[in-house]
Amino acid sequence: MSVKTIEILEQLKSLTLTEAAELVKQVEDTFRVDASPRQRTSIIEIIEEKGEDLSVQTEFDVVLEEVPAAQKIAILKVVRTLTNLDLKSAKDFVDSAPKVVKEAIALSDAEEIKQQLEAAGAKVSLK
């Protein structure tokens, strides 16, 4: 929880029953919501009613889309570092773009790899 949230929670704990009731009324008026128990609907139920997909992508593939000829050697070095391929295999890999560099990795790792490849001059996408 953030510091701000903790501070607000502590302030709420210190309210009297009357002050809490007034706060609920003000929140209802300001945000046009109904805080009564019979009206509570979970966020999940609302999303399901709208037919939205609740799944969130957690694994990503890093795809080497394009390798400009002028940056081929620099990109080749990065690919070798990321994949542990020998020189010939890495060259064949780079020449066969578009190609998946890493599969099913966390977003933070995928973004880091993307940045490394883009810094070398490659065009990269996350899927």
Beta strands, then each sheet from edge to edge (+ up, - down):
strand 1: 60-66
strand 2: 99-105
strand 3: 123-126
sheet 1: 2+ 1- 3+
end
